[in-house]
Amino acid sequence: MTIGIIVYSQTGNTLSVAEKLEQSLKENGYAVTLERILAENDTPRASAPMSLTFSPDTTPYDTIIFASPVQAFSLCPVMRQYLAQVSDLSGKKVCCFVTQHLKKPWMGGNHAVKQIKSACESKGAPLSASGVVNWSGPTRDNQIADIVNRLSHL
């Protein structure tokens, strides 16, 4: 099974969780590739329109894990744009996790996961597992460990 972790991370928080997951999957014997979505003008207050400068291809992977931050109580615009352009995901296992600054999942994290789920289902793949990391919450490390554990045993 080939696994692609496709991550967008603006501050490095989401990327750090993705790297822990990548390491755990490799320790479990999976072939894993971590790929970053890159964007130009990705700051929320940029005057120029945001554009993707690198969009990972999903076709080589049997399983895909999407990872993204939450911005303004919603899935960040970079990941939304990336998912809109992704080709058919039929036959692939898809999971995701999001990171957010706020302390409760209902403050944007749950909504962002629903947005990823909807985008993946529209491309033919139901969401198998998901998670939310509340970065400023007291249980952040436990949430990260839980996501890494659950997604490492696909």
HUBELJO-V525527 format. One line per field, one symbol per residue. phi: phi as a letter, one per 40 degrees, with the letter a starting at -180 (. if undefined). Layout:
phi = ???
This chain:
phi = .bbbbbbbacbhcccccccccdccccccgccbbcbbcbbbfccdbcccccacbabdccccbcbbbcbaccbfgaccdccdcdcccccdbdgbcbbaabbacccbdcchccccccccdccccccgbcccaaabbcccccbdccccccccccccbc
